[in-house]
Amino acid sequence: MPSPIIFATGGAHIDRRGRVSGIHVPEASNPGVMEEEVGGGAFNASCAIARRGCEVRFFSTRGGDSGGEAVARAIEEAGLEDLSATHLDRQTASYTAILDEKGDLVTALADMAIYENCLQRNLRRRKLREAIATSDAVLCDANLPEAALATLAEQVADQPLFAIAISPAKVLRLNVISQHLSVLFMNRREAKALLGMAQDENPDGEVLCRKLAKAGLYGGVISDGGRALFGFESDRLFSLVPPQISQIADVTGAGDALAGATIAARMRGLNLEDALREGLAASALTILSSKAVARFRPDEFAQMVREIGQAQFIADMKEH
């Protein structure tokens, strides 16, 4: 039986993370360590999808610089089919985050003009249209500008369309394709932003899911760090408790791994609840790693899945 084919598009860029060595002092020079790797929501999730047995056709844009060369190497090493466009006169996108001694974000700088200017027009290329049409599912992230998202949605036929929210600011872009989405992966802050709620409001995951479903979203997953995850698909609402992680190495990429492994499991025929157990396992193993794309053995993954309980059914929303 052939492996499912996923067309994925979105962020694939240089990801820099600087961690302060001691207590962070604002408006001062702080000693620390800077690490650099290739990241991006769609790229990280695609690596997880490929690791779980699916083929991935990957499209993004990059510059004709050393950063672009690094991105191209990372895509090849991950075993993804690279359909990306290289713009020799552009600079490859990058994301630079400064973390305090606890690993919490102090500030970040996203230099991603190439996505804003180049993704949309490339999505109209015949080769990409054919790649989308012959794939079993499509994944995008909110690094795509609204015009590119709309172009992508026009080309998706009856395949599932999955999306990653990326950030509270960027998730709003997904409003243009929300009616087309099969499942949107987001955290609590992103869910509240999508609903137009203030960040100081504190509704629980069940309330957020009901509001998103009422707004027309077919399926959604709302993660909340180490607390219970809430999900819905069609009218079925449920929750899952992630495994407890005592030694957190780095949370970067955990949400992307959750999305990627869940999508791969869905393409093997699992329902969303069971697929999310695999997603949570991949997310947990990523948190235990210092890399945004974690490497782990099949037996480690299977053991982590066994540590995750079954989803708890909350309600059939058709009855309310």
N, C-alpha and C positions, 0 to 999 in steps of 0.2 A: 504494500500500500504506500503510495507516494506521500512524502511529508507535506503538511500544509504550507502554503506560501503566503507570507505576509509582506505587503508593501508598507514601508515605514518612512515617514518624512518628518523633519524637524531639526532640532538642535544637534550639532556635532561640532564641537568647538574646543578650544583650549580652556581647561578648567584649573584655576589656580586657587589654592587654599593656604592662607597664612595663619598659623596658630601662635598666639602670644605665649611665651614660655612661663612668665610669672603672672602676677595680678595685672590686669589691663589698666593702664593709666590713660584716660582720655587726653587728647590734644598734646600728646608727648610721643617720643620715639620709644617703642616697646621692642625688646629683644624677642625673637621668635624664629620659627622655621617655616619656609615657603615650599609647598609641594605643587607639582604641576603634572597633569595628565589630560588625556582627551575625555571629555564628558559631554553632557547635553541630554535632556530628557529622552528624546527619541532614540539617540545612540545607546544610552545605558539600557533602556528597555529592550532594544533590539538585540543587544548582547544576551540578555536573559532569555529572550524568545529563542534565539539560535541555540543557546546552551540546552534548552528544553526540547530540542528536536525538530524545530520548524526551520524552513528556509526563509531568509529575509532579503528582500530587495530594498536597498536603502538609498534614499535621496536627500541630499542637503546641498548647501552651497558653501564654498570655501575660497580663500584667496590664494594667489600665487606666491605665497611666502613660506617660511619654515613651519609656521603653524599649520598651514594647509597640507604640507607634506606629512606632518605628524598625524593629522586627522586621517589622511588617506591610508597611512600605514596601519593605524588602529582599526579602521574599518576592515582592511584586508586580513589582519591578524584575528579579528573576531569572526571571520568566516562569512561576512555579509557580502552580497552582490552590490558593488558600488556603482550607483547610477548618478552620482553627484556631479554638479557643475563646478568647474574651477574658473574663477575670474581673476586673470593675471594682474589686473590693475586694482584689485581690492585687497583689503586686509581681512584675514580670517577672524571670525568672531571669537570673543573670549569672555570669560566670567571670572572675576577675582573677588574672593571672599576673605575677610579678616575675622577670625574666630578668637574668642577670649580663652582663658585657661580652662574653662569648663566645656569648651566646644560650641558655645552659643555664638550666633552671628553678631558681630559688632557693626559691620558695614560691608557693602558689596558694590562692585562696579561691573555693569554688563555693557560691553562694547559689541553690539550685535547689529550694526547698521547694514551689513551685507544681507542679513535675513530680510530686513524691511524692503530692501531695494531689488533683490534678485530672485527670491524664491517664487514669487507669483508667475513671472513670465516664463521661467523654466518649466513650471508644471504643465504648460501647454505644449511642450515638445511631444512629438508623435511617439517617441520611444517610451516616455513616461506614461502617456495615455494607454499604450498597449500593456505596459507592465502593471498598471492599476487594474485594467480590465481583466487580466488573466490571473490575478491574485485571489486568494481565498478570503482575505480580510485586509483591512487598511488601518494603520495606526498613524496618528499625527499628534503633535504637541502644540501648545499655544505660543511657541516661538514663531510660528507662522503668522504673518499679518492677516487681517481679516480678508483682504482680497485673495490671498493665496488659499485660505481655508475655504472660501466660497468656490474657487476654481476646483479645488480637490473634491468637494462635495458634489459638484456637477458631474464628476467623472466616476464616482462610486455608484455602482448599480445596486444589486441586492446583497452585496457583501456586508458583513458586519463592519462598522466604523468605530474604532476605539480612539480615545483622546486622553492626553495627560495635561493637567491644568497648568503646571509650571510655577505660577505665582498668583497672589491675589490680584495683581494688576493685569497680568496677561490673560487670566481665565476669562475675563469679560469678552475677549475676542471670540471665544467659542460660542457666544450667543448667535452668531450668524449661521452656525451649523448645528445648534443644539437639537433641533428636531430630527436630524439625521443620525445622531449618535446612538450606538448600541450601549456602550458603557463609558462613562467619564470618571477617571481616577483623579481624586483631589484630597486635600486635607481640610480640616475644619475652617481654617482661615480662608481658603479658596472657595469653599462652599458658601460661606457667609458673604463673601464679595460677590459671587455670582448671583446671589439672592438680593443684593443691595442692602444687606444688613450691616450695622456698625460692628466693628471688631470687638467692642466691649460688651456686646450682647453675648449671652451664653446659653443658647438653646442646646439641648442634647442632640445626639446623632439621629435619633428617630424623628424628631421634629424637622431637622434639616432635610432628611430624606423625603419626608412627606411633602414639604414645600417644593423641593426640586421636582418631584413627580407631578405635583399639581401644576407646576410651571411648564410641563411638557417633556421633561427628560425621561427617556425610556428606562435607562439604567444608570446607576451611579455607585461609586465606592468612596466612602469618606473615612480616611485614616486619621488617627489622633495620637501619634507617638506610640507609647506603650499601653495606652488605654484601648478599650474596645473599638473595633472597626465596625461601621454600619454599612450595609449595602442594600440595594434594591434592584430588581429587574422586573419589568412589567409591573405587576401589582404585589409582588412578594417582597416583604421587608424582613431583614434578618441582621444578626450581629455575630461577630467572631472576636475572640480574645487572643491577641498575639502572644507568642511565648515571651517569658520574662528574660531579659538580657541583663546580666549583672555587670559585665565588662564591656562597655560601649567603646569601640575604637573610633568610629566615625559614622555619622548618620547620612552622609552624602550618598545619593544614589539609592537609598533604601526604598523610597516611593516609586522610583523607576523600576527597580527590581520587582516590587510588588505587582506593578502593572504588567511587566513583561512576562513573568512566570504565570500570572493569571490568564493572560491572553493565550499563551501556548497551551495551557490546560483546557481552556474553552474550545480551542481549535481541535483538541483531541476528543471533544464531545462531552466534557464534564459540565455540570451546571455551575452557575456562578458561585454558589456557596462552597462547593467542593474545590473548584478551581482556585478560590481565594486562600484555601489552606496551603496550596503550593505557592501562591504568591507571598503569603506571610512567611513561609519557610525561606524563600529566596531573600526576602527583605531582612529577616533576622540574621542570616549568614552574611549579608552585606554590612549590617551594623557591626558585626564582629570583625570585619575586615577594615584595613586602613585605606582600601581602594574603593572607588565609586562603582566599579564593576568587579565584584568579588569572584574569586576562583574557589570552587569547592568540589569535593568528590561526590559522586552519586550516592554513596552510602551516608555521607554527612547530610545530604539533602533529604534522603528518605527518613533518617532519624529525626530531623527537625520537623518534618511533616507529621510524624507520629506524635510529637509533643504538642501538637495543636489540636484542640478539641473540635468537635463538630459544631457547625453553625447553629445558633439558637434562633428558631423561627419566632418572629415578633407578631406579624399580622399579615393577613391578606387585605391589602388596601382597597380592594373592590368592595369590601364589606363596610367601609367607613365613608 
